[in-house]
Amino acid sequence: MTQTATITHDPQRLRALGRANEIRLARAALKRQIARGEITVAEVIMTPPEAAESWPMSELLMSQRRWGSERCRKFLKHNAIYELKPVGTLTDRQRTLLASQLDLSCDPRLELATA
């Protein structure tokens, strides 16, 4: 039996560009939600949406208020996680560890106590 290739109307390159644009838009929306406090980074780490699967950890952490590159670098180094590690490749242990530490560091009562 001879197999035939399926011909699509859109070239593969255009489909890839469209998909990349969808992911960029979804990440931008997710960043806005994080900045407004509608969702926490810990929640994204524990149950990452499809758009966040390939998102580097440092970019995700920097979407929070008061989190710059230096704070992200120190936080990830303390937890032995590479800055460019994609969110979707974290192990369950790493997810739990990061989420618990982020929940503690984002507790408003702690911020008031240290201010």
N, C-alpha and C positions, 0 to 999 in steps of 0.2 A: 504494500500500500504506500502510495506517495503522499508525503505531507506537504502542504502548501503554507506559505507565510501569509499572515493576515496583513493587508495593506491598510494603514490608517491615513486619514486626511491631514492630520497635523504632524509635522515633523517632530521627532523625539525631542529635539532641542527646545522647541516652543512649549511643549508639554512640561519639560523640566523647568523652564523659566517661569511658567505659570504656577507650578507647584512651589517653587522657591518664593515667589511673591506671596502666595497664600500663607506660607509659614512665617514670613516676615510680618505680615499684617496681624496674624494671630499672636505672635510674640509681642508686638507693639501693644495690642489690646491687653495682653496679660500683664505687661509692664505697667500700664495705666491702672489696672485693677490693683496691683500690688502697691503702687504709689498712693492710691486712694484708701488703702486699707481694707478693700473688699475681700481680698484673699491674701494669705500669708505665704511667704517663701517656703515655710515648713510644709504647708498643704501641697504646694506644687511639687516639693521633693517627694513627699509620701505618695501622691497619686498624680504623676506628671501627665498633663494633656499631651496629645500627639505632637503638637508644635514644640513642646518643651523637651521632647526626648533627646534631640541632638544639641540642645542649648548648652554651652559651656557653663560650668558651675559659677565661675567668677562673674559672668554677665548676669546670671540670675540673681546672685547676691547683691550686685551693684544696682539692681532695680529697686532696692529698698531705700528708704530715706536714711540719710546719714551713713551710708555704706559706700566708701570709695575703694579704689584699687588696693590701697595699703591695708585697710581693715579686712578686705576679702582675702588678700594674700596671707595675712597672719592667721585668720580663722581657718582657712583651708590647710595651711602648713601645720597648724596645731593638731588638726585631725588627719594628717597624712593623706591628703587628697590633692591631686594635681589640679591646678587652676583651670585647665582646658578640658577636664574630664566631663563628658556629656552627662546630663542629668539622668538619662535613660539607662546608663551603664552602671549606676550605683548599685551596690549590693544592698540587701535588706538591712544588714547590720549598719552599713554606712548611712542609709536613709534614716533609720531610727536615731542614730547618734546625732546626725546633723539637725534633724527636726527637733529633738529634745533640747539641744543647745541653742537653737534659734528661738524656740519658744521662751526659754529663760532669758535670753539677751533682749528680746522684744517686749518683755513684761513691763508695762508702764510704771508699776510700783517700784521696780528696780531702778528705772531711770530717775524717778523722783528721789529715791533714797541716795543715789550717787551724785545728784546735782548739787 
